[in-house]
């Protein structure tokens, strides 16, 4: 069984995915996926992440600026971006073939949507709540966090439309659509685990 996560920025997906993987004893696939793609393309994991999703978090953008000593400049060729996306899709499918894994993001819900052994989950929450979490985490103003949340929401929606033909507010790829603010992280993880166990007949 595979659990594939899609999420809105700031909804707490990393925490929930890790909890689900830990409870089920499944492999958690997240940061190692860009690393695997980087090896294939003979580039860095950071470069893969940047091409995969232009919607970068405050921390990643700040780190790059500090390392380079210059403001962030995005000038990657579209062809190179497409190559990275193809390799990410390939890697997601390879991890899925191994079974018993939790894949956090990376378009996994769209890439694996035709597989019957996938529980696809969308985690969402009100924008104001997500902005507050981002502001607290990155120690920035709530206004700056709100702008970042809105920017990333737009970027991800555009990505889904361009690459997978998924329109905004189309929830058909997901078996579960859960508000993390309404339920809380522990309850969300428990609900997902219960669904997986019901589908697999395990306890």
PyMOL CGO cylinders between C-alpha atoms (Angstrom):
from pymol import cmd
from pymol.cgo import CYLINDER

trace = [
    CYLINDER, 0.00, 0.00, 0.00, 1.15, 3.55, -0.78, 0.3, 1, 1, 1, 1, 1, 1,
    CYLINDER, 1.15, 3.55, -0.78, 0.04, 6.75, 0.94, 0.3, 1, 1, 1, 1, 1, 1,
    CYLINDER, 0.04, 6.75, 0.94, 0.55, 9.77, -1.33, 0.3, 1, 1, 1, 1, 1, 1,
    CYLINDER, 0.55, 9.77, -1.33, 0.27, 13.30, 0.04, 0.3, 1, 1, 1, 1, 1, 1,
    CYLINDER, 0.27, 13.30, 0.04, -0.57, 16.57, -1.63, 0.3, 1, 1, 1, 1, 1, 1,
    CYLINDER, -0.57, 16.57, -1.63, -0.73, 19.65, 0.55, 0.3, 1, 1, 1, 1, 1, 1,
    CYLINDER, -0.73, 19.65, 0.55, -1.19, 23.34, 0.87, 0.3, 1, 1, 1, 1, 1, 1,
    CYLINDER, -1.19, 23.34, 0.87, 1.89, 25.18, 2.07, 0.3, 1, 1, 1, 1, 1, 1,
    CYLINDER, 1.89, 25.18, 2.07, 1.89, 25.50, 5.84, 0.3, 1, 1, 1, 1, 1, 1,
    CYLINDER, 1.89, 25.50, 5.84, -0.68, 22.76, 6.45, 0.3, 1, 1, 1, 1, 1, 1,
    CYLINDER, -0.68, 22.76, 6.45, 1.75, 20.54, 8.37, 0.3, 1, 1, 1, 1, 1, 1,
    CYLINDER, 1.75, 20.54, 8.37, 2.18, 17.76, 5.82, 0.3, 1, 1, 1, 1, 1, 1,
    CYLINDER, 2.18, 17.76, 5.82, 5.71, 16.78, 6.85, 0.3, 1, 1, 1, 1, 1, 1,
    CYLINDER, 5.71, 16.78, 6.85, 4.60, 16.21, 10.43, 0.3, 1, 1, 1, 1, 1, 1,
    CYLINDER, 4.60, 16.21, 10.43, 1.53, 14.21, 9.41, 0.3, 1, 1, 1, 1, 1, 1,
    CYLINDER, 1.53, 14.21, 9.41, 3.37, 12.14, 6.79, 0.3, 1, 1, 1, 1, 1, 1,
    CYLINDER, 3.37, 12.14, 6.79, 6.11, 11.24, 9.27, 0.3, 1, 1, 1, 1, 1, 1,
    CYLINDER, 6.11, 11.24, 9.27, 3.53, 10.22, 11.88, 0.3, 1, 1, 1, 1, 1, 1,
    CYLINDER, 3.53, 10.22, 11.88, 1.64, 8.05, 9.39, 0.3, 1, 1, 1, 1, 1, 1,
    CYLINDER, 1.64, 8.05, 9.39, 4.82, 6.35, 8.18, 0.3, 1, 1, 1, 1, 1, 1,
    CYLINDER, 4.82, 6.35, 8.18, 5.96, 5.73, 11.74, 0.3, 1, 1, 1, 1, 1, 1,
    CYLINDER, 5.96, 5.73, 11.74, 2.66, 4.23, 12.85, 0.3, 1, 1, 1, 1, 1, 1,
    CYLINDER, 2.66, 4.23, 12.85, 2.36, 1.96, 9.80, 0.3, 1, 1, 1, 1, 1, 1,
    CYLINDER, 2.36, 1.96, 9.80, 6.03, 1.03, 9.68, 0.3, 1, 1, 1, 1, 1, 1,
    CYLINDER, 6.03, 1.03, 9.68, 6.23, 2.33, 6.10, 0.3, 1, 1, 1, 1, 1, 1,
    CYLINDER, 6.23, 2.33, 6.10, 9.19, 3.99, 4.42, 0.3, 1, 1, 1, 1, 1, 1,
    CYLINDER, 9.19, 3.99, 4.42, 8.86, 7.78, 4.29, 0.3, 1, 1, 1, 1, 1, 1,
    CYLINDER, 8.86, 7.78, 4.29, 9.79, 9.23, 0.90, 0.3, 1, 1, 1, 1, 1, 1,
    CYLINDER, 9.79, 9.23, 0.90, 10.44, 12.97, 0.95, 0.3, 1, 1, 1, 1, 1, 1,
    CYLINDER, 10.44, 12.97, 0.95, 13.90, 14.54, 0.90, 0.3, 1, 1, 1, 1, 1, 1,
    CYLINDER, 13.90, 14.54, 0.90, 15.58, 11.46, -0.57, 0.3, 1, 1, 1, 1, 1, 1,
    CYLINDER, 15.58, 11.46, -0.57, 13.56, 11.75, -3.80, 0.3, 1, 1, 1, 1, 1, 1,
    CYLINDER, 13.56, 11.75, -3.80, 15.29, 14.94, -5.03, 0.3, 1, 1, 1, 1, 1, 1,
    CYLINDER, 15.29, 14.94, -5.03, 18.59, 13.36, -3.99, 0.3, 1, 1, 1, 1, 1, 1,
    CYLINDER, 18.59, 13.36, -3.99, 17.93, 10.29, -6.17, 0.3, 1, 1, 1, 1, 1, 1,
    CYLINDER, 17.93, 10.29, -6.17, 16.96, 12.48, -9.12, 0.3, 1, 1, 1, 1, 1, 1,
    CYLINDER, 16.96, 12.48, -9.12, 20.07, 14.63, -8.63, 0.3, 1, 1, 1, 1, 1, 1,
    CYLINDER, 20.07, 14.63, -8.63, 22.30, 11.57, -8.94, 0.3, 1, 1, 1, 1, 1, 1,
    CYLINDER, 22.30, 11.57, -8.94, 20.66, 10.61, -12.23, 0.3, 1, 1, 1, 1, 1, 1,
    CYLINDER, 20.66, 10.61, -12.23, 20.95, 14.10, -13.66, 0.3, 1, 1, 1, 1, 1, 1,
    CYLINDER, 20.95, 14.10, -13.66, 24.42, 14.69, -12.20, 0.3, 1, 1, 1, 1, 1, 1,
    CYLINDER, 24.42, 14.69, -12.20, 23.31, 17.83, -10.40, 0.3, 1, 1, 1, 1, 1, 1,
    CYLINDER, 23.31, 17.83, -10.40, 22.57, 18.86, -6.81, 0.3, 1, 1, 1, 1, 1, 1,
    CYLINDER, 22.57, 18.86, -6.81, 19.45, 18.03, -4.78, 0.3, 1, 1, 1, 1, 1, 1,
    CYLINDER, 19.45, 18.03, -4.78, 18.91, 21.77, -4.24, 0.3, 1, 1, 1, 1, 1, 1,
    CYLINDER, 18.91, 21.77, -4.24, 18.86, 22.32, -7.99, 0.3, 1, 1, 1, 1, 1, 1,
    CYLINDER, 18.86, 22.32, -7.99, 16.30, 19.55, -8.39, 0.3, 1, 1, 1, 1, 1, 1,
    CYLINDER, 16.30, 19.55, -8.39, 14.10, 21.03, -5.67, 0.3, 1, 1, 1, 1, 1, 1,
    CYLINDER, 14.10, 21.03, -5.67, 14.32, 24.47, -7.24, 0.3, 1, 1, 1, 1, 1, 1,
    CYLINDER, 14.32, 24.47, -7.24, 13.29, 23.20, -10.66, 0.3, 1, 1, 1, 1, 1, 1,
    CYLINDER, 13.29, 23.20, -10.66, 10.62, 20.89, -9.31, 0.3, 1, 1, 1, 1, 1, 1,
    CYLINDER, 10.62, 20.89, -9.31, 8.75, 23.58, -7.46, 0.3, 1, 1, 1, 1, 1, 1,
    CYLINDER, 8.75, 23.58, -7.46, 9.58, 27.26, -7.87, 0.3, 1, 1, 1, 1, 1, 1,
    CYLINDER, 9.58, 27.26, -7.87, 7.51, 27.95, -4.76, 0.3, 1, 1, 1, 1, 1, 1,
    CYLINDER, 7.51, 27.95, -4.76, 10.37, 28.01, -2.28, 0.3, 1, 1, 1, 1, 1, 1,
    CYLINDER, 10.37, 28.01, -2.28, 10.04, 28.47, 1.45, 0.3, 1, 1, 1, 1, 1, 1,
    CYLINDER, 10.04, 28.47, 1.45, 11.55, 31.39, 3.31, 0.3, 1, 1, 1, 1, 1, 1,
    CYLINDER, 11.55, 31.39, 3.31, 14.31, 29.21, 4.72, 0.3, 1, 1, 1, 1, 1, 1,
    CYLINDER, 14.31, 29.21, 4.72, 15.44, 27.78, 1.41, 0.3, 1, 1, 1, 1, 1, 1,
    CYLINDER, 15.44, 27.78, 1.41, 15.43, 31.16, -0.27, 0.3, 1, 1, 1, 1, 1, 1,
    CYLINDER, 15.43, 31.16, -0.27, 17.28, 32.78, 2.62, 0.3, 1, 1, 1, 1, 1, 1,
    CYLINDER, 17.28, 32.78, 2.62, 19.89, 30.02, 2.69, 0.3, 1, 1, 1, 1, 1, 1,
    CYLINDER, 19.89, 30.02, 2.69, 20.56, 30.36, -1.04, 0.3, 1, 1, 1, 1, 1, 1,
    CYLINDER, 20.56, 30.36, -1.04, 20.89, 34.12, -0.77, 0.3, 1, 1, 1, 1, 1, 1,
    CYLINDER, 20.89, 34.12, -0.77, 23.35, 33.81, 2.10, 0.3, 1, 1, 1, 1, 1, 1,
    CYLINDER, 23.35, 33.81, 2.10, 25.40, 31.19, 0.30, 0.3, 1, 1, 1, 1, 1, 1,
    CYLINDER, 25.40, 31.19, 0.30, 25.56, 33.12, -2.97, 0.3, 1, 1, 1, 1, 1, 1,
    CYLINDER, 25.56, 33.12, -2.97, 25.84, 36.58, -1.45, 0.3, 1, 1, 1, 1, 1, 1,
    CYLINDER, 25.84, 36.58, -1.45, 23.31, 37.83, -3.99, 0.3, 1, 1, 1, 1, 1, 1,
    CYLINDER, 23.31, 37.83, -3.99, 19.53, 38.05, -4.27, 0.3, 1, 1, 1, 1, 1, 1,
    CYLINDER, 19.53, 38.05, -4.27, 17.82, 34.94, -5.60, 0.3, 1, 1, 1, 1, 1, 1,
    CYLINDER, 17.82, 34.94, -5.60, 17.62, 34.90, -9.38, 0.3, 1, 1, 1, 1, 1, 1,
    CYLINDER, 17.62, 34.90, -9.38, 15.53, 32.23, -11.10, 0.3, 1, 1, 1, 1, 1, 1,
    CYLINDER, 15.53, 32.23, -11.10, 16.62, 31.71, -14.69, 0.3, 1, 1, 1, 1, 1, 1,
    CYLINDER, 16.62, 31.71, -14.69, 16.27, 27.99, -15.34, 0.3, 1, 1, 1, 1, 1, 1,
    CYLINDER, 16.27, 27.99, -15.34, 15.41, 26.85, -18.85, 0.3, 1, 1, 1, 1, 1, 1,
    CYLINDER, 15.41, 26.85, -18.85, 11.97, 25.30, -19.23, 0.3, 1, 1, 1, 1, 1, 1,
    CYLINDER, 11.97, 25.30, -19.23, 13.46, 22.27, -20.97, 0.3, 1, 1, 1, 1, 1, 1,
    CYLINDER, 13.46, 22.27, -20.97, 15.64, 21.52, -17.96, 0.3, 1, 1, 1, 1, 1, 1,
    CYLINDER, 15.64, 21.52, -17.96, 12.63, 21.87, -15.67, 0.3, 1, 1, 1, 1, 1, 1,
    CYLINDER, 12.63, 21.87, -15.67, 10.72, 19.34, -17.77, 0.3, 1, 1, 1, 1, 1, 1,
    CYLINDER, 10.72, 19.34, -17.77, 13.63, 16.92, -17.58, 0.3, 1, 1, 1, 1, 1, 1,
    CYLINDER, 13.63, 16.92, -17.58, 13.62, 17.14, -13.80, 0.3, 1, 1, 1, 1, 1, 1,
    CYLINDER, 13.62, 17.14, -13.80, 9.86, 16.59, -13.65, 0.3, 1, 1, 1, 1, 1, 1,
    CYLINDER, 9.86, 16.59, -13.65, 10.15, 13.49, -15.85, 0.3, 1, 1, 1, 1, 1, 1,
    CYLINDER, 10.15, 13.49, -15.85, 12.82, 12.05, -13.57, 0.3, 1, 1, 1, 1, 1, 1,
    CYLINDER, 12.82, 12.05, -13.57, 10.76, 12.85, -10.48, 0.3, 1, 1, 1, 1, 1, 1,
    CYLINDER, 10.76, 12.85, -10.48, 7.78, 11.02, -11.97, 0.3, 1, 1, 1, 1, 1, 1,
    CYLINDER, 7.78, 11.02, -11.97, 10.01, 8.07, -12.77, 0.3, 1, 1, 1, 1, 1, 1,
    CYLINDER, 10.01, 8.07, -12.77, 11.39, 7.99, -9.22, 0.3, 1, 1, 1, 1, 1, 1,
    CYLINDER, 11.39, 7.99, -9.22, 7.92, 8.26, -7.65, 0.3, 1, 1, 1, 1, 1, 1,
    CYLINDER, 7.92, 8.26, -7.65, 6.76, 5.26, -9.69, 0.3, 1, 1, 1, 1, 1, 1,
    CYLINDER, 6.76, 5.26, -9.69, 9.86, 3.27, -8.71, 0.3, 1, 1, 1, 1, 1, 1,
    CYLINDER, 9.86, 3.27, -8.71, 9.31, 3.95, -5.01, 0.3, 1, 1, 1, 1, 1, 1,
    CYLINDER, 9.31, 3.95, -5.01, 5.65, 2.99, -5.40, 0.3, 1, 1, 1, 1, 1, 1,
    CYLINDER, 5.65, 2.99, -5.40, 6.62, -0.33, -6.97, 0.3, 1, 1, 1, 1, 1, 1,
    CYLINDER, 6.62, -0.33, -6.97, 8.47, -1.20, -3.77, 0.3, 1, 1, 1, 1, 1, 1,
    CYLINDER, 8.47, -1.20, -3.77, 5.21, -0.79, -1.83, 0.3, 1, 1, 1, 1, 1, 1,
    CYLINDER, 5.21, -0.79, -1.83, 4.52, 0.08, 1.80, 0.3, 1, 1, 1, 1, 1, 1,
    CYLINDER, 4.52, 0.08, 1.80, 5.67, 3.68, 1.61, 0.3, 1, 1, 1, 1, 1, 1,
    CYLINDER, 5.67, 3.68, 1.61, 4.46, 7.20, 2.34, 0.3, 1, 1, 1, 1, 1, 1,
    CYLINDER, 4.46, 7.20, 2.34, 5.32, 9.73, -0.37, 0.3, 1, 1, 1, 1, 1, 1,
    CYLINDER, 5.32, 9.73, -0.37, 5.11, 13.35, 0.75, 0.3, 1, 1, 1, 1, 1, 1,
    CYLINDER, 5.11, 13.35, 0.75, 4.41, 15.69, -2.15, 0.3, 1, 1, 1, 1, 1, 1,
    CYLINDER, 4.41, 15.69, -2.15, 6.40, 15.69, -5.41, 0.3, 1, 1, 1, 1, 1, 1,
    CYLINDER, 6.40, 15.69, -5.41, 3.18, 15.35, -7.44, 0.3, 1, 1, 1, 1, 1, 1,
    CYLINDER, 3.18, 15.35, -7.44, 2.75, 11.80, -6.16, 0.3, 1, 1, 1, 1, 1, 1,
    CYLINDER, 2.75, 11.80, -6.16, -1.04, 11.98, -5.93, 0.3, 1, 1, 1, 1, 1, 1,
    CYLINDER, -1.04, 11.98, -5.93, -1.25, 12.87, -9.63, 0.3, 1, 1, 1, 1, 1, 1,
    CYLINDER, -1.25, 12.87, -9.63, 1.51, 10.53, -10.79, 0.3, 1, 1, 1, 1, 1, 1,
    CYLINDER, 1.51, 10.53, -10.79, -0.01, 7.52, -9.00, 0.3, 1, 1, 1, 1, 1, 1,
    CYLINDER, -0.01, 7.52, -9.00, -3.69, 8.38, -9.37, 0.3, 1, 1, 1, 1, 1, 1,
    CYLINDER, -3.69, 8.38, -9.37, -4.50, 5.32, -11.51, 0.3, 1, 1, 1, 1, 1, 1,
    CYLINDER, -4.50, 5.32, -11.51, -3.06, 2.79, -9.06, 0.3, 1, 1, 1, 1, 1, 1,
    CYLINDER, -3.06, 2.79, -9.06, -5.62, 0.95, -6.91, 0.3, 1, 1, 1, 1, 1, 1,
    CYLINDER, -5.62, 0.95, -6.91, -3.15, 0.46, -4.06, 0.3, 1, 1, 1, 1, 1, 1,
    CYLINDER, -3.15, 0.46, -4.06, -2.76, 4.19, -3.33, 0.3, 1, 1, 1, 1, 1, 1,
    CYLINDER, -2.76, 4.19, -3.33, -4.46, 6.24, -0.62, 0.3, 1, 1, 1, 1, 1, 1,
    CYLINDER, -4.46, 6.24, -0.62, -4.26, 9.80, -1.95, 0.3, 1, 1, 1, 1, 1, 1,
    CYLINDER, -4.26, 9.80, -1.95, -4.51, 12.54, 0.66, 0.3, 1, 1, 1, 1, 1, 1,
    CYLINDER, -4.51, 12.54, 0.66, -4.85, 16.31, 0.32, 0.3, 1, 1, 1, 1, 1, 1,
    CYLINDER, -4.85, 16.31, 0.32, -4.05, 18.28, 3.46, 0.3, 1, 1, 1, 1, 1, 1,
    CYLINDER, -4.05, 18.28, 3.46, -5.42, 21.80, 3.57, 0.3, 1, 1, 1, 1, 1, 1,
    CYLINDER, -5.42, 21.80, 3.57, -6.23, 24.52, 6.07, 0.3, 1, 1, 1, 1, 1, 1,
    CYLINDER, -6.23, 24.52, 6.07, -7.43, 28.14, 6.09, 0.3, 1, 1, 1, 1, 1, 1,
    CYLINDER, -7.43, 28.14, 6.09, -4.87, 30.54, 4.63, 0.3, 1, 1, 1, 1, 1, 1,
    CYLINDER, -4.87, 30.54, 4.63, -4.78, 32.72, 7.75, 0.3, 1, 1, 1, 1, 1, 1,
    CYLINDER, -4.78, 32.72, 7.75, -3.92, 29.76, 9.97, 0.3, 1, 1, 1, 1, 1, 1,
    CYLINDER, -3.92, 29.76, 9.97, -1.23, 28.57, 7.59, 0.3, 1, 1, 1, 1, 1, 1,
    CYLINDER, -1.23, 28.57, 7.59, 0.24, 32.06, 7.39, 0.3, 1, 1, 1, 1, 1, 1,
    CYLINDER, 0.24, 32.06, 7.39, 0.44, 32.22, 11.18, 0.3, 1, 1, 1, 1, 1, 1,
    CYLINDER, 0.44, 32.22, 11.18, 2.31, 28.91, 11.27, 0.3, 1, 1, 1, 1, 1, 1,
    CYLINDER, 2.31, 28.91, 11.27, 4.75, 30.15, 8.62, 0.3, 1, 1, 1, 1, 1, 1,
    CYLINDER, 4.75, 30.15, 8.62, 5.27, 33.44, 10.48, 0.3, 1, 1, 1, 1, 1, 1,
    CYLINDER, 5.27, 33.44, 10.48, 5.98, 31.60, 13.74, 0.3, 1, 1, 1, 1, 1, 1,
    CYLINDER, 5.98, 31.60, 13.74, 8.32, 29.10, 12.12, 0.3, 1, 1, 1, 1, 1, 1,
    CYLINDER, 8.32, 29.10, 12.12, 10.38, 31.53, 10.06, 0.3, 1, 1, 1, 1, 1, 1,
    CYLINDER, 10.38, 31.53, 10.06, 10.15, 34.48, 12.46, 0.3, 1, 1, 1, 1, 1, 1,
    CYLINDER, 10.15, 34.48, 12.46, 8.71, 36.85, 9.86, 0.3, 1, 1, 1, 1, 1, 1,
    CYLINDER, 8.71, 36.85, 9.86, 5.76, 39.24, 9.92, 0.3, 1, 1, 1, 1, 1, 1,
    CYLINDER, 5.76, 39.24, 9.92, 2.28, 37.86, 9.41, 0.3, 1, 1, 1, 1, 1, 1,
    CYLINDER, 2.28, 37.86, 9.41, 1.94, 40.07, 6.33, 0.3, 1, 1, 1, 1, 1, 1,
    CYLINDER, 1.94, 40.07, 6.33, 5.07, 38.57, 4.77, 0.3, 1, 1, 1, 1, 1, 1,
    CYLINDER, 5.07, 38.57, 4.77, 3.92, 35.07, 5.65, 0.3, 1, 1, 1, 1, 1, 1,
    CYLINDER, 3.92, 35.07, 5.65, 0.50, 35.71, 4.13, 0.3, 1, 1, 1, 1, 1, 1,
    CYLINDER, 0.50, 35.71, 4.13, 2.09, 36.89, 0.88, 0.3, 1, 1, 1, 1, 1, 1,
    CYLINDER, 2.09, 36.89, 0.88, 4.26, 33.78, 0.78, 0.3, 1, 1, 1, 1, 1, 1,
    CYLINDER, 4.26, 33.78, 0.78, 1.31, 31.47, 1.37, 0.3, 1, 1, 1, 1, 1, 1,
    CYLINDER, 1.31, 31.47, 1.37, -0.69, 33.16, -1.38, 0.3, 1, 1, 1, 1, 1, 1,
    CYLINDER, -0.69, 33.16, -1.38, 2.26, 33.06, -3.79, 0.3, 1, 1, 1, 1, 1, 1,
    CYLINDER, 2.26, 33.06, -3.79, 2.91, 29.37, -3.22, 0.3, 1, 1, 1, 1, 1, 1,
    CYLINDER, 2.91, 29.37, -3.22, -0.78, 28.50, -3.49, 0.3, 1, 1, 1, 1, 1, 1,
    CYLINDER, -0.78, 28.50, -3.49, -0.91, 30.22, -6.88, 0.3, 1, 1, 1, 1, 1, 1,
    CYLINDER, -0.91, 30.22, -6.88, 2.32, 28.59, -8.07, 0.3, 1, 1, 1, 1, 1, 1,
    CYLINDER, 2.32, 28.59, -8.07, 1.20, 25.10, -7.11, 0.3, 1, 1, 1, 1, 1, 1,
    CYLINDER, 1.20, 25.10, -7.11, -2.23, 25.56, -8.66, 0.3, 1, 1, 1, 1, 1, 1,
    CYLINDER, -2.23, 25.56, -8.66, -0.59, 26.68, -11.90, 0.3, 1, 1, 1, 1, 1, 1,
    CYLINDER, -0.59, 26.68, -11.90, 1.78, 23.72, -11.80, 0.3, 1, 1, 1, 1, 1, 1,
    CYLINDER, 1.78, 23.72, -11.80, -1.08, 21.24, -11.40, 0.3, 1, 1, 1, 1, 1, 1,
    CYLINDER, -1.08, 21.24, -11.40, -2.99, 22.84, -14.25, 0.3, 1, 1, 1, 1, 1, 1,
    CYLINDER, -2.99, 22.84, -14.25, -0.04, 22.99, -16.64, 0.3, 1, 1, 1, 1, 1, 1,
    CYLINDER, -0.04, 22.99, -16.64, 1.43, 19.55, -16.00, 0.3, 1, 1, 1, 1, 1, 1,
    CYLINDER, 1.43, 19.55, -16.00, -1.55, 17.42, -14.99, 0.3, 1, 1, 1, 1, 1, 1,
    CYLINDER, -1.55, 17.42, -14.99, -4.60, 19.29, -16.27, 0.3, 1, 1, 1, 1, 1, 1,
    CYLINDER, -4.60, 19.29, -16.27, -5.99, 19.56, -12.75, 0.3, 1, 1, 1, 1, 1, 1,
    CYLINDER, -5.99, 19.56, -12.75, -8.14, 22.63, -12.32, 0.3, 1, 1, 1, 1, 1, 1,
    CYLINDER, -8.14, 22.63, -12.32, -8.27, 24.58, -9.04, 0.3, 1, 1, 1, 1, 1, 1,
    CYLINDER, -8.27, 24.58, -9.04, -10.80, 23.12, -6.60, 0.3, 1, 1, 1, 1, 1, 1,
    CYLINDER, -10.80, 23.12, -6.60, -10.76, 19.77, -8.42, 0.3, 1, 1, 1, 1, 1, 1,
    CYLINDER, -10.76, 19.77, -8.42, -10.52, 17.25, -5.61, 0.3, 1, 1, 1, 1, 1, 1,
    CYLINDER, -10.52, 17.25, -5.61, -11.19, 14.14, -7.71, 0.3, 1, 1, 1, 1, 1, 1,
    CYLINDER, -11.19, 14.14, -7.71, -7.59, 12.84, -7.48, 0.3, 1, 1, 1, 1, 1, 1,
    CYLINDER, -7.59, 12.84, -7.48, -7.85, 12.55, -3.69, 0.3, 1, 1, 1, 1, 1, 1,
    CYLINDER, -7.85, 12.55, -3.69, -9.47, 9.84, -1.64, 0.3, 1, 1, 1, 1, 1, 1,
    CYLINDER, -9.47, 9.84, -1.64, -9.15, 11.96, 1.51, 0.3, 1, 1, 1, 1, 1, 1,
    CYLINDER, -9.15, 11.96, 1.51, -9.35, 15.74, 1.79, 0.3, 1, 1, 1, 1, 1, 1,
    CYLINDER, -9.35, 15.74, 1.79, -8.60, 16.82, 5.36, 0.3, 1, 1, 1, 1, 1, 1,
    CYLINDER, -8.60, 16.82, 5.36, -8.42, 20.17, 7.15, 0.3, 1, 1, 1, 1, 1, 1,
    CYLINDER, -8.42, 20.17, 7.15, -5.47, 19.98, 9.53, 0.3, 1, 1, 1, 1, 1, 1,
    CYLINDER, -5.47, 19.98, 9.53, -6.59, 22.99, 11.54, 0.3, 1, 1, 1, 1, 1, 1,
    CYLINDER, -6.59, 22.99, 11.54, -10.04, 21.55, 12.16, 0.3, 1, 1, 1, 1, 1, 1,
    CYLINDER, -10.04, 21.55, 12.16, -8.86, 18.11, 13.29, 0.3, 1, 1, 1, 1, 1, 1,
    CYLINDER, -8.86, 18.11, 13.29, -5.32, 18.63, 14.56, 0.3, 1, 1, 1, 1, 1, 1,
    CYLINDER, -5.32, 18.63, 14.56, -2.23, 16.79, 13.38, 0.3, 1, 1, 1, 1, 1, 1,
    CYLINDER, -2.23, 16.79, 13.38, -2.57, 13.72, 15.59, 0.3, 1, 1, 1, 1, 1, 1,
    CYLINDER, -2.57, 13.72, 15.59, -6.20, 13.12, 14.65, 0.3, 1, 1, 1, 1, 1, 1,
    CYLINDER, -6.20, 13.12, 14.65, -5.42, 13.60, 10.96, 0.3, 1, 1, 1, 1, 1, 1,
    CYLINDER, -5.42, 13.60, 10.96, -2.60, 11.06, 11.11, 0.3, 1, 1, 1, 1, 1, 1,
    CYLINDER, -2.60, 11.06, 11.11, -4.79, 8.61, 13.04, 0.3, 1, 1, 1, 1, 1, 1,
    CYLINDER, -4.79, 8.61, 13.04, -7.59, 8.94, 10.48, 0.3, 1, 1, 1, 1, 1, 1,
    CYLINDER, -7.59, 8.94, 10.48, -5.25, 8.22, 7.58, 0.3, 1, 1, 1, 1, 1, 1,
    CYLINDER, -5.25, 8.22, 7.58, -3.75, 5.23, 9.36, 0.3, 1, 1, 1, 1, 1, 1,
    CYLINDER, -3.75, 5.23, 9.36, -7.25, 3.88, 10.03, 0.3, 1, 1, 1, 1, 1, 1,
    CYLINDER, -7.25, 3.88, 10.03, -8.14, 4.15, 6.33, 0.3, 1, 1, 1, 1, 1, 1,
    CYLINDER, -8.14, 4.15, 6.33, -4.97, 2.35, 5.27, 0.3, 1, 1, 1, 1, 1, 1,
    CYLINDER, -4.97, 2.35, 5.27, -5.55, -0.44, 7.77, 0.3, 1, 1, 1, 1, 1, 1,
    CYLINDER, -5.55, -0.44, 7.77, -9.15, -0.81, 6.67, 0.3, 1, 1, 1, 1, 1, 1,
    CYLINDER, -9.15, -0.81, 6.67, -8.05, -1.12, 3.04, 0.3, 1, 1, 1, 1, 1, 1,
    CYLINDER, -8.05, -1.12, 3.04, -5.32, -3.63, 3.83, 0.3, 1, 1, 1, 1, 1, 1,
    CYLINDER, -5.32, -3.63, 3.83, -7.30, -5.57, 6.41, 0.3, 1, 1, 1, 1, 1, 1,
    CYLINDER, -7.30, -5.57, 6.41, -4.58, -5.10, 9.01, 0.3, 1, 1, 1, 1, 1, 1,
    CYLINDER, -4.58, -5.10, 9.01, -4.81, -3.87, 12.58, 0.3, 1, 1, 1, 1, 1, 1,
]
cmd.load_cgo(trace, "trace")
